[in-house]
Amino acid sequence: MSQHIRDLISEPCDLLALGEPTHQEPAFGAVRNVLFAQLVELGFRSIALETDRVAAFAVNDYISHGTGSLDSVMNEGFSHDFGALEANRRLVAWMREYNQTRPPHERLTFHGFDAPTENTSAPSPRRYFEHARDYLQIDNLDIAGIAGDDHRWGRAEAILDFAMSMGATPEAERLRAIGEDLLTRLYARAPELIAKTSRDEWLRARTHLDAGLGLLHYHWQAAQPLGQSDRISLLLTTRDTLMARNLLDIRGAEARRGPTMLFAHNLHLQRSRSAWSLGDKSAAWSGAGAIVDSLRFERYFFVAASLGRSAAIKLGEPEPDTFEGLLQRRITGWGLIPAAEVSSARKRTDTTPQQGYFPLDQATVDGADAILHITG
């Protein structure tokens, strides 16, 4: 058992993915902060979290340039209410302080790699296309007039009920054509635009277009007349493919600066197939980590996380013959161990959907390079 990540990495990696088995246990964010500081000492220069990629620009602007305030970026720069988490606040503050005393090539960058969606809603692509339109300085293109009321796109029914979806409407088709045209113009005018502004501003405009087109595709998937399980699988698959594309894009920007740490739910990062079930509904799909690792563009190291007990989510002590039970006897507080050293065991069954906890299973362990266990 170790509490230093360097003891687990046998060879260099480009992406070190640290999972968490639930978003509701704050200890994982605190341990992540410790491990990221260790990774920075080993040459890592960026971190990417499971949060909206476009919104995260505000966080990186603060970390890099001091733009805005810590309060404002925690409020505006995170999706999924993750800006309210104390561990994320501490991470952002630490990264800002670190960068203030470092030369540009050593400074840290912050990324989100998620699509701008929530579990039961997805916004209009309007503002993402408007950002690119304004960057291109195109007049007389009324995107808001074409998209219509943002509420029609953002309401839960637009995702949960195919008949209420905006994805197959004439408005969506017109916006898709506009988005593709804006993307073509952005590339065609790249030499001029980058000389006039900067490469970072050009990349930011492209990221907005990618997000808007991704949202249109997500809404189009929501418009498919499928049974609930098939519908959920399709939407989860779509989200993780967008996440994987974002990760590859982020690594394209960061490759020369150093490796990147990822932090997200195990389901998004594990090599094995992800699965979810609730009552008579179920879904199975490949997460972003499985997609990125299979492409072999980057050397990928996955740390799966598990939890013994937790007062925060009212999770009791695990049974001794479960994976968590075996790890509970080996580790005090928290620790990292090679996945190959974890013996076969039973998947724990004492969890509830409200806890958001996905227990370790054999496939997850077999597909991991290391395990982080927090005893609770």
N, C-alpha and C positions, 0 to 999 in steps of 0.2 A: 504494500500500500504506500502511496506517495501523495503529497500535497503540492508537488511541483510538476508541471506539465512536461518539462524537459526530460524527466525520467521515463516518460511513456513514448516519446517520439523517437523511433529508431532510425529514421531517415527524414530528410527535409520534406516538407509538404507545402503546397500553395494555399490550400484551404483547410483550416482546422475547424470542424463543425462541432460545436457543443450543444447538445440537445437538453431539453427539460421535459419531464413527463407530464407536467401540468403548469399552466400559467399562474396558478393561484398560490403557489408556495414561494414566498419572497426569498428564501435562502438560496435558490438557484441563481438569482440575479446577483446576490452578494458574492457567491463563489465565482461566478463568471467574471466579476470585476477583478478579483484576485488573480485569476488565471490570465486575463487579458494583460494585466500589468506584467506578468511573467513573460508572456509572449512578446510584448514590446521589447523586452530585454534581449529576446532571441531574434529580433529583426522584423517582427510584424509591424505594419504601418497602417492598418485599417481594420475596422470592425463593421459587420453588416448584421442588422437585427431584423427580426420578423415584424417589420413596420412599413408603412407606405413609403415607397421610394421617393416620390416627388415631395411629400411633406418633409422628409428627412433632409432635404437641401437646407432648410432653415436651421436644423441642428448643426450641420457641417459648416454653414456660414458663421455661426456663433463660435464653434470650436476653432475655426481657421482664422477668422477676422474679427471676432468680438461683435458681430452684427446682432443687434437686438439685446435681449436680456435672458438670463437663465430661466426666469419665470415664463417669458413669452415663448421661448423655443420648446419648453416642456409642454406648454399648452397647445402649440400649433404644429410642432414638428414630429408628433407621434400619432399613429392610428391605434385602434383597439383599446383606447384609454391607457396605453402603456406609459404615457407621459406622467401619470399620477404615481408611478412606482418609484419608491425612494432609491432603489438600486440604479435605476436609469438616470435619475437626477445626479447621483454621485458619479456615475460614469461620465456624463457630459461635463460636469464641473472639473473632474480630474483631467479629462482630455484637453479642455481649454487651458487649464493651468500648465499642463505638460507642454503644449504647443508654444506658450508664451516665451519659453526659454530655449527653444530649439531652432536650428536653421531650417529653411523650407523643406529640404530633402528628408529631414528626419521627422517632420510633423505628422501627426495622426489625422486620419480622415474617418468620418462617420457616414455610413450608408444605411438606407432601408432597402430591403430586397423584396418586399411584398407588393402586391397589386393594391390599388386604393379601394378595396372592398371590405365589407364586414360580413359576418356569417349569413345574414339575411337581407343584405342590401348592397347595392352598388350605385355610385353616383352617376350623374350625367357626364359625358365626355366634354361638355361645353368648354369649361375653363381651361382644360388641357390644350384644346385646339386653339383657343383664344390666345394663350401664351405664345404659341408658335406663330400664329398670324401676326401678332404684334411684333415679335422678334423679326419677322420677315418684312415688316412694315407694309403689309398689304391692306389697302383701303377698300371700302365698299364690300366687305365680306361679313354679312350679318349672321354669325354662327349662333348667337342667342336666339334670333328669330327662327332659325331652322330647327334648333334643338327643342325649343319650347320650354315649358315649365319644368324646372329642375326636379320638382316634387314628383312628377310622373315617372321619372327615372329612379329616384332615390327611395321611394316607398317600398316596404317589404314585399308587397303583393307583386311588384314588378319582377321579383326574383323567384318567389315561391309559387306563383300561379302563371303558367305559360300564357294563359289567355289575357293576362294583364301586363305582360312583358312588352317593353319598348323595342326589343331586339330585332323583330322582324317587321317593323313599321317603315313607311316611306321616309320618315325623318332619319331613322338609323341608316338606311341605305344611302341617303344623300350625305350624311355626315361621314360615312365610311369613304365615300369618293373624295370628299373634301380633305379628310385626313391623309389619304394616300397621295393626293396632289400636293399637299403641304410638305409631306415627307420628300417627295421628288424635288420640289423647289429648294428645300433645305440642303439637300445633297448637291444639287446643281449649282447653288450659289455659295457652297462652302468656302472656296478660296476668298471670295469677296467678303463674306460675312465674318469669317474668322479674323481676317486682317482688320476689319472695322471694329469688331468687338473683342472676342477672345475664343480660344478653343473651348474653354469651360462653358461659356455662354452658349456656344453652338451645341455642345453636348447636352446642356440643360434643356434647350429647345427640343432636341431630338428625344430626350427622355420623356418630356411632356407628350409628344406625339405618340411615342410607344405606349404610354399609359392610356391615352385616349383611345387608341386603336384596340388595345387590350380590353378596355372596358366595353367597347362596342362588341367585341367577340364574346365577352362574358354575358352581356345582355342577349346576344343572339343565341347562345347556348341555353339561357333561361327560357327562351321562347320555344324550345323543342317540346312537343307534346309527349312526355315520357311518364312512366310510373315514378313514384317518389324515390325509390332506391336508385333507379337508373339516373334520375335527375340529379340527386345528390352526388353520385359518383362522377357524373359529367362535370358538375360545377367544381368539385374538389380537384379533379384532374386538371381542369382549365386553370384554376388558381395556381396549382403547383408548377404547371408548365410556364406560366408567366413568371413565377418566382425563379425558376431555373434559368430562363432567358435573362432575367435581371442579374442573376449571379454571374453569368458568363460575361455580361456587359461590364459589370463592376470589376471583374478580374482583368478585363481588357484594359481598363483604366489604371489598375493598381499593379499589374504584373511587374513593371520595372521598379516599383518602389518597395516591394516586399510582399510577404504572404498576408492573407486576410483571415481573421477569425469570424465565424458565423455563430449566431445564437438564435435558436428558434425551438419550437416544439419538436420532440423526437420524430413525430410523424412526418415532418417536412424534411428532415435531415437523414433519416435512416436509409440504409441500402436495401433492406427488405421491403416488400410491399406493405403499404399502410392500410389499415382497416379500421372501420368505425361501425358501430351498430347501436341502435336504440329501438327497443320493441321489435316491430316487424320491419323496420327500416335498416338497411346496411349499405356499406360502400367499401370498395377496395380500389386502390390506385397507387401509382408510383409517385413518391414525393420528389421535391426539387433536388435533394441530395442524391437520390438514386439516379435521377436523370443526369445530373452533372458528372457523377462518378462514372457512369456507364460510357460517357462520351470520351473519357480519358484525356480531356484537354488540360486538366489540372490534376496534381497529386492531392488526393482527398483523404483526410484523416477524420474519422467520425468517433466522437465520444458520446455514447448513449448515457442518459442519466436515469437514476431511480431514487426512490424515496422510501424510507422505512416507515416513520410515523410523522404526523403533522397536526399540530393544534390549529393551524390556519385553515386547513380544509377538513378538519375532524377525521383524519385518517388514523386508524389504530395500529397497534403493533402487528407486523406481518406474521403469518404462520411460518414456523421454522423450515418447512420443506419447500417454500417458495424462493424464487430468485432473491427477492428483497430480504427474506428471512436469513438466507445464507450470507448475504452481504452484511446484514445487520450484525452478525457475530464476528465478522472479520474487520469491521471498520468502526472507529470511534469518531463521532463528529461528522467529518466528511473526508473522503479520500478517493483517489484514482487507482484503478488496477487494470492490467491488461485484460482484454475480453477473453483471451485464450485461457486465463486462469480461473474463469468463472465456471463452476461445475453445472451440469444439467440440473434443472429443478422444475418445479411446478409454477405455472402462472397464477398469481394471486387473484382472488375473486371477491375480496371484501370491499371493493370500491363502488362508488355510486356515480351516475352521470354528472351530478352537480359538482363533484370534486374536480372534474376535468382531468382525472389521473388515468394514464394509460400504462398498466403494469409492464414490466419486462417480460418478454417471451423468448423462446429459443431462437427464433428467426432474427429478432433484433440483436440479441447477444452475438449470434454467429456472424452478423453483418457489421459488427462494431469493431473498432480497433482498441478501444478502452471503455471502461465504465466509470462514471462518476456516481458515487452513492452518498447520499446525505441521510444520516440516521434519524434526524429530527429531534 
